[in-house]
Amino acid sequence: MPFVYVWIFAGAAGFADPRLNLMAILATVWGARLTFNFTRKGGYAPGGEDYRWPILRARMSPAQFQIFNVFFIVIFQNVILWLIAMPAYTAWLNPSPFGVADVIVALAFLFFLTLETIADQQQWNFHKWKSAERAAGRDPRPGFLTTGLFKYSRHPNFFSEQAQWWVFFLFGAVAAGSVLQWTVVGAFLLTALFIGSTRFTEEISAAKYPDYAEYQRVTSPLIPWFPRRSAEASAQA
């Protein structure tokens, strides 16, 4: 939905505002990447869903989950999707000249989009390897990804996703000439949502893999950074 909202504002400007046109194109590329990644994981297949939903659903009564579904999944998440696109509204209200700052913001957006795409591909390759190992009767170790970008962040894809929408907010700030814009609430709420989602994801992984605790100890949770020394290496030192 975010790219649809942005195109509405680009259309309201008669597709004559280069900043809004660029914002709409970038949001569309973001949407295409997300749709492709969810599709290849079976998200749109009959009965397809994120692997965390069945776990969460099992912790609630049917009535509790329906309430959660209506207010959180249906309403709250859609409000966030609307809000993260609202920097386009700021840009529409402030049709200032397109400049170097817009190019820098666009390049930053593309950088984080590329980072997320690489992380998703690394994760996809890893899970294909796990499936092949299990099909061959072997127990894949480790059970979670620790190489590539995941050597420097436990969730480089989550980090990149949030960073893209903080950067997207800057388009509106550039247009208005100030970062003091109410539309920052979209990026803020998205980050808050990811905090809860990341904690839940880590809780599942820690319960499933005993060695995940050591991975948590040595690897940055979100922002990519150099890993700490493992407990074994520290003891040998």
VENVEN-V747855 format. One line per field, one symbol per residue. burial: 1 if it has 16 or more other ideal C-beta (glycine too) atoms within 10 Angstrom, else 0. A space follows every 10 residues. Layout:
burial=???
This chain:
burial=0110111011 0010001011 1111011001 0001001000 1000000000 0000000000 0000100000 0000000001 0011111111 1101000100 1100110110 0110111011 0110010001 0000000000 0001110011 1011111111 1111111111 1111110000 1011011111 1001000100 1100100000 0100100111 0101000000 0000000
